[in-house]
């Protein structure tokens, strides 16, 4: 295997023989040259688990001893404890550092001082041996492929304890990136997980840490640890993300196309441009040469920061999943300013119910309606433990108001105008009242904090809620265009038109549905007849309102397609005279009356 010089990248590259499947059609994955199976975690040996458990216990003993020495010396602080924890984890090796970096995202479990210290951990793993990488690439691609690499750069552009990323050039002249999983890393992580799980059990028994926190953390450890090594899931998620950016026609965002993947290798298109970390360095160092280069490429840092915010909100409210963005190096800013995600990193999805609640929280906060925002926010934490809910809500509302005042003050420092401190106060309040937070909600807050911080570094003068209002207007227009495009494809199909109109209306009434269908959390423990009566009447009112609006919008769209003229008055008259509407309304009223009569006849009256 010869090594030669190539002017294409002005680097040393190696000509090699592994073959690559032909590039699939746009948006398609070609896996015909390899067998793609589900991701499986191998079982480690008991000896390996025992060794790692013993090492973790020794590190825990050293940590406790260091804290006790600080107490005897009267210098014990939470910052010093966080430093001792970081040093203990560093002594455990690069895989432990990887695990600690993922646990640091759980701001609801760890105080900010600990999370900040763990987030600063950096791996010091040597690059993967290039011949080992070649062997794994050959084993993945096989010998029946029709296209080979023309050149392959033996120096990785990124390397950690999990994988190494290389650059290559196909014989067609297209540049690609090749991500190769280190051999044996999945089994090593499996042993690490079992050892940590045993340590957490011991911590639960011999400390005062609440069992709910440890239980949640133990349940989430597999997802936290194996998500980065599950190449099959990563490639499929990347393709889903790419397709959705195209579906929503986001001109400022796209994802690199995956050409080939299996359990050990991911090959995707190489993205040309400037790394987001380079843009951040140019702005923060005020480098005139770098800023001039960005100007020549038509990359505006301030606009890039605002686009990052829109990407975060789009992932939370519109896309199937959102990214937690652990590495800024995974984002490339193309000439012209478009953002390109080469790797999504950790991704999470929120179900429809939580998306509605979260959207309502943002909408209410943007309008400074903090009381209703807190009521919606508490429902994200369901099921709540036995706590004083009124005191919990009151404390959270007070802290959020304090942060809102600082965020809306133009004279506040840029970091105070982000939502980071707000979400940290929310999580601190939850931890103070011993309220566990699900991983999806914790990751949502983490993602929002990270994107806000990046936006503040690129655009120090931005205001979160002002930009969020701009995003909401764009999102509504985007959803309207989606419905109209779908209607154009299904012209003449009245059922599809009504269905599209219904979905559009659901987006426009996002926070209204959450507000009325999920009443304030204070009503949850109240089974009194008066509260039940009010709840049923409100649900009936909202149901009839949604039914009327859906039929009205459907009739309005249908009339426009038939006559090319909007006729709102005629449409509402049609709805009110429609027999099906009357029948459905009568049915809902009967159901509500039946529920009320059943509750009134209940033997458990208000005096019980």
C-alpha positions as semicolon CSV with decimal commas, in nm:
position;residue;x (nm);y (nm);z (nm)
1;X;0,000;0,000;0,000
2;X;0,179;0,305;-0,123
3;X;0,172;0,649;0,035
4;X;0,169;0,946;-0,199
5;X;0,125;1,324;-0,199
6;X;-0,200;1,468;-0,328
7;X;-0,254;1,837;-0,407
8;X;-0,629;1,798;-0,359
9;X;-0,586;1,846;0,016
10;X;-0,214;1,926;0,034
11;X;-0,178;1,632;0,274
12;X;-0,027;1,288;0,259
13;X;-0,284;1,035;0,153
14;X;-0,272;0,659;0,109
15;X;-0,402;0,468;-0,192
16;X;-0,591;0,165;-0,073
17;X;-0,809;-0,115;-0,205
18;X;-1,124;-0,125;0,009
19;X;-1,432;-0,078;-0,204
20;X;-1,729;0,147;-0,150
21;X;-2,085;0,089;-0,259
22;X;-2,202;0,324;-0,533
23;X;-2,361;0,640;-0,403
24;X;-2,731;0,585;-0,359
25;X;-2,997;0,807;-0,499
26;X;-3,062;1,137;-0,334
27;X;-3,197;1,070;0,011
28;X;-3,152;0,693;-0,014
29;X;-2,918;0,458;0,168
30;X;-2,755;0,173;-0,021
31;X;-2,679;-0,116;0,215
32;X;-2,683;-0,391;-0,045
33;X;-2,312;-0,460;-0,004
34;X;-2,331;-0,528;0,368
35;X;-2,563;-0,693;0,614
36;X;-2,703;-0,431;0,848
37;X;-2,827;-0,593;1,166
38;X;-2,967;-0,445;1,481
39;X;-2,724;-0,309;1,737
40;X;-2,633;-0,568;1,998
41;X;-2,442;-0,517;2,320
42;X;-2,208;-0,811;2,390
43;X;-2,185;-0,955;2,738
44;X;-1,847;-0,883;2,901
45;X;-1,656;-1,132;3,110
46;X;-1,719;-1,137;3,483
47;X;-1,348;-1,081;3,546
48;X;-1,349;-0,761;3,341
49;X;-1,656;-0,631;3,524
50;X;-1,502;-0,719;3,860
51;X;-1,178;-0,536;3,775
52;X;-1,361;-0,223;3,665
53;X;-1,586;-0,236;3,973
54;X;-1,283;-0,264;4,200
55;X;-1,116;0,032;4,028
56;X;-1,432;0,241;4,061
57;X;-1,456;0,156;4,431
58;X;-1,094;0,260;4,482
59;X;-1,163;0,588;4,303
60;X;-1,470;0,639;4,523
61;X;-1,265;0,577;4,838
62;X;-1,000;0,828;4,721
63;X;-1,276;1,080;4,654
64;X;-1,427;1,039;5,002
65;X;-1,081;1,064;5,161
66;X;-1,002;1,384;4,971
67;X;-1,331;1,541;5,085
68;X;-1,263;1,443;5,450
69;X;-0,912;1,593;5,437
70;X;-1,064;1,918;5,307
71;X;-1,313;1,916;5,593
72;X;-1,034;1,867;5,849
73;X;-0,842;2,152;5,686
74;X;-1,160;2,365;5,683
75;X;-1,143;2,427;5,310
76;X;-1,427;2,204;5,197
77;X;-1,633;2,371;4,923
78;X;-1,856;2,240;4,648
79;X;-1,603;2,360;4,390
80;X;-1,325;2,156;4,552
81;X;-1,551;1,851;4,569
82;X;-1,624;1,888;4,199
83;X;-1,250;1,905;4,126
84;X;-1,186;1,591;4,333
85;X;-1,462;1,414;4,140
86;X;-1,309;1,516;3,809
87;X;-0,963;1,395;3,916
88;X;-1,108;1,061;4,028
89;X;-1,277;1,009;3,692
90;X;-0,967;1,107;3,495
91;X;-0,773;0,840;3,684
92;X;-1,023;0,581;3,557
93;X;-0,927;0,623;3,193
94;X;-1,081;0,757;2,869
95;X;-1,396;0,543;2,876
96;X;-1,481;0,674;3,222
97;X;-1,430;1,025;3,087
98;X;-1,677;0,948;2,807
99;X;-1,935;0,829;3,060
100;X;-1,880;1,131;3,283
101;X;-1,929;1,367;2,990
102;X;-2,268;1,211;2,924
103;X;-2,372;1,214;3,291
104;X;-2,274;1,582;3,311
105;X;-2,575;1,654;3,090
106;X;-2,805;1,551;3,374
107;X;-2,825;1,891;3,537
108;X;-3,128;1,774;3,732
109;X;-2,914;1,516;3,913
110;X;-2,583;1,698;3,947
111;X;-2,541;2,048;4,091
112;X;-2,407;2,303;3,843
113;X;-2,057;2,303;3,995
114;X;-2,021;1,927;3,939
115;X;-2,175;1,934;3,592
116;X;-1,953;2,222;3,482
117;X;-1,640;2,046;3,607
118;X;-1,730;1,719;3,435
119;X;-1,820;1,898;3,112
120;X;-1,462;2,028;3,094
121;X;-1,319;1,677;3,080
122;X;-1,113;1,614;2,769
123;X;-0,999;1,281;2,641
124;X;-0,636;1,207;2,572
125;X;-0,667;0,892;2,365
126;X;-0,405;0,820;2,097
127;X;-0,535;0,805;1,738
128;X;-0,657;0,472;1,612
129;X;-0,396;0,272;1,421
130;X;-0,455;0,342;1,052
131;X;-0,397;-0,020;0,949
132;X;-0,656;-0,132;1,201
133;X;-0,894;0,123;1,051
134;X;-0,822;-0,007;0,698
135;X;-0,892;-0,363;0,814
136;X;-1,229;-0,267;0,961
137;X;-1,324;-0,068;0,649
138;X;-1,241;-0,365;0,424
139;X;-1,438;-0,601;0,645
140;X;-1,736;-0,366;0,636
141;X;-1,741;-0,291;0,263
142;X;-1,651;-0,633;0,125
143;X;-1,492;-0,712;-0,213
144;X;-1,795;-0,700;-0,443
145;X;-1,838;-0,324;-0,449
146;X;-1,784;-0,139;-0,774
147;X;-1,612;0,178;-0,658
148;X;-1,284;0,213;-0,470
149;X;-1,116;0,494;-0,284
150;X;-0,883;0,694;-0,501
151;X;-0,711;0,834;-0,192
152;X;-0,734;0,802;0,182
153;X;-0,583;1,037;0,441
154;X;-0,412;0,827;0,714
155;X;-0,426;1,116;0,962
156;X;-0,765;1,130;1,137
157;X;-0,939;1,465;1,149
158;X;-1,103;1,364;1,479
159;X;-1,028;1,087;1,727
160;X;-1,148;0,986;2,072
161;X;-1,179;0,667;2,278
162;X;-1,484;0,562;2,074
163;X;-1,392;0,618;1,710
164;X;-1,169;0,791;1,458
165;X;-1,282;1,000;1,160
166;X;-1,082;1,003;0,835
167;X;-1,109;1,180;0,502
168;X;-1,108;1,005;0,167
169;X;-1,167;1,066;-0,202
170;X;-1,366;0,831;-0,422
171;X;-1,258;0,748;-0,773
172;X;-1,546;0,968;-0,888
173;X;-1,364;1,261;-0,725
174;X;-1,615;1,306;-0,443
175;X;-1,483;1,371;-0,093
176;X;-1,616;1,163;0,194
177;X;-1,559;1,124;0,566
178;X;-1,514;0,776;0,712
179;X;-1,597;0,717;1,078
180;X;-1,453;0,393;1,216
181;X;-1,544;0,238;1,551
182;X;-1,254;0,123;1,766
183;X;-1,238;-0,257;1,809
184;X;-1,364;-0,389;2,142
185;X;-1,506;-0,056;2,258
186;X;-1,867;-0,181;2,282
187;X;-1,771;-0,471;2,508
188;X;-1,556;-0,239;2,719
189;X;-1,849;0,001;2,759
190;X;-2,072;-0,289;2,855
191;X;-1,834;-0,384;3,136
192;X;-1,813;-0,019;3,240
193;X;-2,192;0,007;3,258
194;X;-2,229;-0,300;3,479
195;X;-1,951;-0,181;3,710
196;X;-2,105;0,168;3,741
197;X;-2,446;0,014;3,803
198;X;-2,306;-0,180;4,097
199;X;-2,139;0,134;4,233
200;X;-2,468;0,324;4,211
201;X;-2,642;0,049;4,405
202;X;-2,384;0,082;4,682
203;X;-2,421;0,461;4,683
204;X;-2,798;0,419;4,724
205;X;-2,753;0,193;5,027
206;X;-2,483;0,386;5,215
207;X;-2,566;0,750;5,133
208;X;-2,861;0,985;5,162
209;X;-2,900;1,030;4,788
210;X;-3,266;0,987;4,691
211;X;-3,338;0,649;4,538
212;X;-3,550;0,809;4,263
213;X;-3,249;0,992;4,120
214;X;-3,026;0,686;4,125
215;X;-3,303;0,468;3,983
216;X;-3,357;0,707;3,690
217;X;-2,984;0,733;3,628
218;X;-2,943;0,356;3,628
219;X;-3,228;0,316;3,382
220;X;-3,080;0,576;3,150
221;X;-2,720;0,455;3,163
222;X;-2,754;0,221;2,861
223;X;-2,894;0,500;2,646
224;X;-2,630;0,747;2,764
225;X;-2,338;0,512;2,712
226;X;-2,425;0,316;2,397
227;X;-2,582;0,589;2,184
228;X;-2,243;0,708;2,060
229;X;-2,130;0,358;1,957
230;X;-2,457;0,259;1,790
231;X;-2,353;0,347;1,434
232;X;-2,667;0,192;1,284
233;X;-2,893;0,423;1,481
234;X;-2,666;0,723;1,420
235;X;-2,677;0,675;1,042
236;X;-3,052;0,628;1,033
237;X;-3,109;0,930;1,255
238;X;-2,881;1,136;1,030
239;X;-3,088;1,039;0,726
240;X;-3,416;1,118;0,903
241;X;-3,280;1,458;1,001
242;X;-3,166;1,523;0,644
243;X;-3,500;1,428;0,493
244;X;-3,690;1,650;0,733
245;X;-3,474;1,952;0,655
246;X;-3,563;1,900;0,290
247;X;-3,930;1,842;0,364
248;X;-3,952;2,169;0,558
249;X;-3,734;2,342;0,295
250;X;-3,498;2,497;0,546
251;X;-3,259;2,694;0,331
252;X;-3,021;2,759;0,620
253;X;-2,985;2,398;0,736
254;X;-2,897;2,058;0,599
255;X;-2,729;1,735;0,708
256;X;-2,452;1,541;0,537
257;X;-2,573;1,247;0,329
258;X;-2,482;0,900;0,455
259;X;-2,357;0,678;0,172
260;X;-2,286;0,358;0,363
261;X;-2,315;0,234;0,719
262;X;-2,297;-0,075;0,932
263;X;-2,213;-0,150;1,294
264;X;-1,846;-0,047;1,255
265;X;-1,824;0,212;0,976
266;X;-2,017;0,519;0,860
267;X;-1,927;0,682;0,528
268;X;-2,086;1,018;0,452
269;X;-2,029;1,314;0,223
270;X;-1,754;1,552;0,321
271;X;-1,878;1,906;0,383
272;X;-1,668;2,201;0,268
273;X;-1,677;2,522;0,465
274;X;-1,566;2,655;0,801
275;X;-1,616;2,465;1,126
276;X;-1,840;2,633;1,380
277;X;-1,558;2,615;1,634
278;X;-1,343;2,822;1,395
279;X;-1,617;3,082;1,360
280;X;-1,645;3,103;1,739
281;X;-1,267;3,142;1,773
282;X;-1,260;3,419;1,510
283;X;-1,532;3,616;1,689
284;X;-1,405;3,569;2,045
285;X;-1,041;3,641;1,954
286;X;-1,145;3,927;1,727
287;X;-0,908;3,790;1,463
288;X;-0,915;4,038;1,173
289;X;-0,778;3,790;0,917
290;X;-1,027;3,518;1,013
291;X;-1,316;3,765;1,015
292;X;-1,214;3,894;0,673
293;X;-1,209;3,537;0,543
294;X;-1,558;3,480;0,681
295;X;-1,674;3,799;0,512
296;X;-1,536;3,679;0,179
297;X;-1,729;3,353;0,222
298;X;-2,045;3,554;0,305
299;X;-2,060;3,405;0,654
300;X;-2,204;3,645;0,910
301;X;-2,140;3,529;1,268
302;X;-2,442;3,713;1,413
303;X;-2,678;3,559;1,161
304;X;-2,517;3,220;1,226
305;X;-2,593;3,254;1,596
306;X;-2,960;3,330;1,531
307;X;-2,984;3,038;1,290
308;X;-2,853;2,806;1,559
309;X;-3,141;2,915;1,781
310;X;-3,392;2,847;1,505
311;X;-3,238;2,503;1,447
312;X;-3,278;2,423;1,817
313;X;-3,645;2,528;1,824
314;X;-3,717;2,357;1,493
315;X;-3,583;2,031;1,638
316;X;-3,785;2,072;1,957
317;X;-4,119;2,170;1,805
318;X;-4,130;2,054;1,442
319;X;-3,879;1,779;1,369
320;X;-3,895;1,419;1,486
321;X;-3,585;1,462;1,703
322;X;-3,342;1,724;1,829
323;X;-2,967;1,722;1,878
324;X;-2,783;1,783;2,204
325;X;-2,479;1,918;2,019
326;X;-2,187;1,793;2,229
327;X;-1,923;1,893;1,971
328;X;-1,928;2,221;1,779
329;X;-1,680;2,059;1,539
330;X;-1,969;1,851;1,403
331;X;-2,127;2,164;1,252
332;X;-1,985;2,323;0,938
333;X;-2,082;2,669;0,813
334;X;-2,089;2,656;0,434
335;X;-2,008;2,956;0,213
336;X;-2,319;3,171;0,222
337;X;-2,394;3,085;0,587
338;X;-2,585;2,757;0,563
339;X;-2,535;2,522;0,860
340;X;-2,445;2,162;0,786
341;X;-2,455;1,891;1,054
342;X;-2,200;1,621;0,974
343;X;-2,291;1,429;1,291
344;X;-2,588;1,486;1,521
345;X;-2,434;1,336;1,834
346;X;-2,686;1,248;2,103
347;X;-3,043;1,288;1,984
348;X;-3,372;1,277;2,170
349;X;-3,734;1,296;2,071
350;X;-4,033;1,435;2,259
351;X;-4,379;1,289;2,218
352;X;-4,663;1,503;2,086
353;X;-4,802;1,577;2,433
354;X;-4,470;1,705;2,568
355;X;-4,409;1,907;2,252
356;X;-4,740;2,086;2,302
357;X;-4,662;2,153;2,667
358;X;-4,314;2,280;2,587
359;X;-4,442;2,505;2,308
360;X;-4,699;2,647;2,548
361;X;-4,427;2,712;2,806
362;X;-4,222;2,908;2,552
363;X;-4,526;3,098;2,424
364;X;-4,637;3,194;2,774
365;X;-4,288;3,303;2,877
366;X;-4,249;3,509;2,560
367;X;-4,570;3,691;2,661
368;X;-4,452;3,717;3,026
369;X;-4,744;3,502;3,144
370;X;-4,529;3,321;3,397
371;X;-4,811;3,175;3,610
372;X;-4,958;2,976;3,320
373;X;-4,608;2,891;3,197
374;X;-4,527;2,735;3,535
375;X;-4,850;2,535;3,532
376;X;-4,755;2,388;3,195
377;X;-4,395;2,338;3,307
378;X;-4,499;2,136;3,611
379;X;-4,681;1,894;3,387
380;X;-4,352;1,817;3,211
381;X;-4,236;1,672;3,545
382;X;-4,531;1,433;3,585
383;X;-4,571;1,208;3,775
384;X;-4,487;1,434;4,067
385;X;-4,390;1,286;4,405
386;X;-4,573;1,376;4,725
387;X;-4,468;1,736;4,770
388;X;-4,631;2,070;4,844
389;X;-4,728;2,148;4,483
390;X;-4,837;2,502;4,565
391;X;-4,505;2,583;4,730
392;X;-4,316;2,416;4,444
393;X;-4,501;2,624;4,183
394;X;-4,468;2,943;4,387
395;X;-4,091;2,899;4,426
396;X;-4,043;2,823;4,058
397;X;-4,257;3,119;3,951
398;X;-4,057;3,356;4,171
399;X;-3,724;3,237;4,034
400;X;-3,842;3,249;3,673
401;X;-3,966;3,606;3,716
402;X;-3,623;3,705;3,849
403;X;-3,456;3,556;3,540
404;X;-3,710;3,708;3,301
405;X;-3,632;4,056;3,432
406;X;-3,262;4,000;3,366
407;X;-3,320;3,841;3,024
408;X;-3,532;4,131;2,903
409;X;-3,290;4,395;3,035
410;X;-3,079;4,525;2,746
411;X;-2,802;4,627;2,986
412;X;-2,757;4,275;3,126
413;X;-2,450;4,074;3,024
414;X;-2,500;3,853;2,720
415;X;-2,496;3,530;2,923
416;X;-2,781;3,659;3,143
417;X;-2,996;3,727;2,838
418;X;-2,989;3,359;2,741
419;X;-3,225;3,096;2,878
420;X;-2,939;2,903;3,041
421;X;-2,977;3,053;3,388
422;X;-3,356;3,018;3,363
423;X;-3,343;2,644;3,292
424;X;-3,079;2,595;3,559
425;X;-3,309;2,762;3,812
426;X;-3,590;2,532;3,703
427;X;-3,371;2,224;3,751
428;X;-3,235;2,353;4,083
429;X;-3,592;2,399;4,205
430;X;-3,682;2,046;4,096
431;X;-3,375;1,907;4,274
432;X;-3,454;2,112;4,587
433;X;-3,806;1,963;4,605
434;X;-3,679;1,613;4,514
435;X;-3,869;1,605;4,185
436;X;-3,712;1,362;3,933
437;X;-3,681;1,483;3,574
438;X;-3,710;1,246;3,278
439;X;-3,413;1,215;3,045
440;X;-3,601;1,362;2,747
441;X;-3,699;1,675;2,941
442;X;-3,349;1,711;3,089
443;X;-3,196;1,681;2,742
444;X;-3,440;1,937;2,607
445;X;-3,323;2,188;2,866
446;X;-2,962;2,092;2,802
447;X;-3,003;2,142;2,427
448;X;-3,170;2,480;2,477
449;X;-2,888;2,593;2,708
450;X;-2,613;2,484;2,468
451;X;-2,765;2,648;2,160
452;X;-2,841;2,965;2,355
453;X;-2,483;2,988;2,474
454;X;-2,350;2,946;2,119
455;X;-2,588;3,213;1,993
456;X;-2,476;3,452;2,267
457;X;-2,111;3,398;2,179
458;X;-2,179;3,487;1,815
459;X;-2,446;3,752;1,871
460;X;-2,400;3,911;2,218
461;X;-2,694;4,152;2,169
462;X;-2,964;3,901;2,085
463;X;-3,279;3,859;2,294
464;X;-3,420;3,509;2,329
465;X;-3,792;3,579;2,343
466;X;-3,783;3,838;2,067
467;X;-3,611;3,587;1,840
468;X;-3,850;3,314;1,950
469;X;-4,145;3,524;1,835
470;X;-3,978;3,555;1,495
471;X;-3,932;3,179;1,486
472;X;-4,298;3,113;1,569
473;X;-4,410;3,330;1,275
474;X;-4,179;3,139;1,043
475;X;-4,299;2,805;1,182
476;X;-4,665;2,889;1,120
477;X;-4,590;2,995;0,763
478;X;-4,383;2,679;0,713
479;X;-4,667;2,457;0,835
480;X;-4,913;2,641;0,612
481;X;-4,691;2,582;0,309
482;X;-4,667;2,213;0,394
483;X;-5,045;2,182;0,405
484;X;-5,088;2,370;0,076
485;X;-4,825;2,158;-0,097
486;X;-4,998;1,845;0,025
487;X;-5,331;1,983;-0,092
488;X;-5,188;2,052;-0,439
489;X;-5,075;1,691;-0,466
490;X;-5,416;1,567;-0,352
491;X;-5,630;1,816;-0,545
492;X;-5,985;1,690;-0,578
493;X;-5,963;1,474;-0,267
494;X;-6,181;1,654;-0,014
495;X;-6,086;1,417;0,266
496;X;-5,718;1,496;0,229
497;X;-5,791;1,869;0,222
498;X;-5,985;1,851;0,545
499;X;-5,714;1,639;0,706
500;X;-5,449;1,891;0,604
501;X;-5,657;2,178;0,736
502;X;-5,704;1,992;1,063
503;X;-5,329;1,952;1,106
504;X;-5,272;2,320;1,032
505;X;-5,532;2,419;1,286
506;X;-5,369;2,190;1,544
507;X;-5,043;2,379;1,497
508;X;-5,210;2,719;1,526
509;X;-5,386;2,617;1,850
510;X;-5,081;2,452;2,003
511;X;-5,082;2,611;2,344
512;X;-5,462;2,636;2,357
513;X;-5,501;2,259;2,344
514;X;-5,243;2,202;2,616
515;X;-5,400;2,468;2,836
516;X;-5,754;2,329;2,825
517;X;-5,692;1,957;2,792
518;X;-5,435;1,955;3,072
519;X;-5,576;2,172;3,344
520;X;-5,356;2,339;3,609
521;X;-5,167;2,094;3,820
522;X;-5,347;2,204;4,138
523;X;-5,660;2,026;4,008
524;X;-5,482;1,691;3,987
525;X;-5,521;1,587;4,355
526;X;-5,862;1,756;4,389
527;X;-6,147;1,511;4,338
528;X;-6,411;1,752;4,465
529;X;-6,735;1,767;4,275
530;X;-6,710;2,139;4,207
531;X;-6,365;2,108;4,049
532;X;-6,479;1,806;3,846
533;X;-6,780;1,999;3,719
534;X;-6,566;2,293;3,607
535;X;-6,318;2,059;3,438
536;X;-6,588;1,877;3,240
537;X;-6,749;2,200;3,124
538;X;-6,414;2,335;3,007
539;X;-6,334;2,012;2,822
540;X;-6,676;2,020;2,654
541;X;-6,629;2,382;2,552
542;X;-6,285;2,314;2,404
543;X;-6,409;2,001;2,223
544;X;-6,695;2,191;2,060
545;X;-6,463;2,478;1,971
546;X;-6,215;2,243;1,803
547;X;-6,492;2,061;1,618
548;X;-6,634;2,390;1,489
549;X;-6,293;2,522;1,388
550;X;-6,191;2,201;1,207
551;X;-6,511;2,190;1,002
552;X;-6,491;2,564;0,933
553;X;-6,130;2,553;0,810
554;X;-6,199;2,240;0,605
555;X;-6,504;2,398;0,441
556;X;-6,313;2,723;0,384
557;X;-6,026;2,545;0,207
558;X;-6,267;2,332;0,005
559;X;-6,464;2,641;-0,105
560;X;-6,143;2,817;-0,209
561;X;-6,037;2,521;-0,425
562;X;-6,379;2,504;-0,586
563;X;-6,441;2,876;-0,647
564;X;-6,096;3,035;-0,591
565;X;-6,266;3,273;-0,349
566;X;-6,258;3,283;0,031
567;X;-6,612;3,271;0,173
568;X;-6,582;3,271;0,554
569;X;-6,943;3,372;0,623
570;X;-7,086;3,106;0,394
571;X;-6,849;2,851;0,546
572;X;-6,959;2,919;0,904
573;X;-7,324;2,907;0,797
574;X;-7,260;2,570;0,634
575;X;-7,099;2,437;0,952
576;X;-7,387;2,548;1,176
577;X;-7,643;2,395;0,940
578;X;-7,450;2,073;0,883
579;X;-7,647;1,780;1,038
580;X;-7,331;1,590;1,124
581;X;-7,207;1,884;1,332
582;X;-7,533;1,903;1,525
583;X;-7,529;1,529;1,588
584;X;-7,170;1,529;1,712
585;X;-7,230;1,831;1,937
586;X;-7,539;1,666;2,087
587;X;-7,339;1,346;2,143
588;X;-7,058;1,532;2,329
589;X;-7,313;1,715;2,546
590;X;-7,480;1,385;2,639
591;X;-7,146;1,230;2,731
592;X;-7,062;1,527;2,954
593;X;-7,404;1,517;3,125
594;X;-7,362;1,146;3,189
595;X;-7,025;1,205;3,355
596;X;-7,163;1,488;3,569
597;X;-7,466;1,287;3,681
598;X;-7,242;0,995;3,769
599;X;-7,020;1,222;3,977
600;X;-7,315;1,386;4,150
601;X;-7,454;1,046;4,248
602;X;-7,116;0,941;4,390
603;X;-7,142;0,851;4,758
604;X;-6,811;1,026;4,833
605;X;-6,941;1,378;4,882
606;X;-6,747;1,687;4,970
607;X;-6,759;1,613;5,339
608;X;-6,553;1,296;5,313
